[in-house]
């Protein structure tokens, strides 16, 4: 991270300048180390969060079950039942798409 020659140069500067300049020498060395750390951290990309397919499977199967149930209930309602089934399936699709886009 910080090269040996940099540390040796800081120590030599401290010997030549004396203790009066020690805080400035230490601060300069700390600044150099922090800059190098920042450069290294900027080069790294965070790992993507793992996807849990378990929850996606539960959502998909639960949605299908609810859709089948809503269709079965609306079956005996005539033309109004068809509208209820269509609205239920659209709502289920919207929930599933929103969940997929959120991940």
C-alpha positions as CSV (number, residue, x, y, z in Angstrom):
1,X,0.0,0.0,0.0
2,X,2.6,2.6,1.1
3,X,6.1,1.9,-0.2
4,X,9.0,1.4,2.1
5,X,10.9,4.3,0.6
6,X,8.0,6.7,1.6
7,X,8.2,5.5,5.2
8,X,12.0,5.8,5.2
9,X,11.7,9.3,3.7
10,X,9.3,10.4,6.5
11,X,11.6,9.0,9.2
12,X,14.6,10.7,7.6
13,X,12.7,14.0,7.4
14,X,11.9,13.7,11.1
15,X,15.5,13.1,12.0
16,X,16.6,16.1,10.0
17,X,13.9,18.5,11.0
18,X,13.5,17.4,14.6
19,X,10.5,16.8,16.8
20,X,9.1,20.2,16.2
21,X,7.9,19.1,12.7
22,X,6.8,15.6,13.7
23,X,3.0,16.3,13.6
24,X,3.3,17.7,10.1
25,X,5.3,14.7,8.9
26,X,2.8,12.3,10.5
27,X,-0.1,14.1,9.0
28,X,1.5,14.0,5.5
29,X,2.0,10.3,5.9
30,X,-1.5,9.7,7.0
31,X,-2.9,11.8,4.1
32,X,-0.9,9.7,1.7
33,X,-2.2,6.4,3.2
34,X,-5.8,7.7,3.1
35,X,-5.4,8.7,-0.6
36,X,-4.1,5.3,-1.5
37,X,-6.9,3.6,0.4
38,X,-9.5,5.8,-1.4
39,X,-8.0,4.9,-4.8
40,X,-8.2,1.2,-4.0
41,X,-11.8,1.4,-2.7
42,X,-12.9,3.4,-5.8
43,X,-11.6,0.6,-8.0
44,X,-13.7,-2.1,-6.3
45,X,-17.3,-2.7,-7.1
46,X,-19.7,-4.1,-4.4
47,X,-20.8,-7.7,-5.0
48,X,-24.5,-7.9,-6.0
49,X,-26.8,-9.2,-3.3
50,X,-27.7,-12.9,-3.8
51,X,-31.2,-13.5,-5.1
52,X,-33.4,-15.8,-3.1
53,X,-35.5,-17.8,-5.6
54,X,-37.4,-19.3,-2.7
55,X,-39.4,-16.0,-2.2
56,X,-40.0,-15.6,-6.0
57,X,-41.3,-19.2,-6.2
58,X,-43.7,-18.6,-3.3
59,X,-45.0,-15.4,-4.8
60,X,-45.5,-17.0,-8.2
61,X,-47.3,-20.0,-6.8
62,X,-49.4,-18.0,-4.4
63,X,-50.4,-15.6,-7.2
64,X,-51.5,-18.5,-9.4
65,X,-53.5,-20.0,-6.5
66,X,-55.2,-16.6,-5.8
67,X,-56.0,-16.1,-9.5
68,X,-57.5,-19.6,-9.8
69,X,-59.6,-18.9,-6.6
70,X,-60.8,-15.5,-7.9
71,X,-61.7,-17.0,-11.2
72,X,-63.6,-19.9,-9.6
73,X,-65.6,-17.5,-7.3
74,X,-66.4,-15.1,-10.2
75,X,-67.5,-18.0,-12.5
76,X,-71.1,-18.1,-11.3
77,X,-71.5,-14.3,-11.6
78,X,-72.1,-14.0,-15.3
79,X,-70.6,-11.1,-17.3
80,X,-69.8,-9.3,-14.0
81,X,-67.8,-12.3,-13.0
82,X,-65.7,-12.1,-16.1
83,X,-64.8,-8.5,-15.3
84,X,-63.9,-9.5,-11.7
85,X,-61.6,-12.3,-12.9
86,X,-59.9,-10.0,-15.4
87,X,-59.3,-7.3,-12.7
88,X,-58.0,-9.9,-10.3
89,X,-55.5,-11.3,-12.9
90,X,-54.4,-7.8,-13.8
91,X,-53.8,-7.0,-10.2
92,X,-51.8,-10.2,-9.7
93,X,-49.7,-9.4,-12.8
94,X,-49.0,-5.9,-11.5
95,X,-47.9,-7.2,-8.1
96,X,-45.6,-9.8,-9.7
97,X,-44.0,-7.3,-12.2
98,X,-43.5,-4.7,-9.4
99,X,-41.8,-7.4,-7.3
100,X,-39.6,-8.5,-10.2
101,X,-38.5,-4.9,-11.0
102,X,-37.8,-4.1,-7.4
103,X,-35.2,-6.8,-7.2
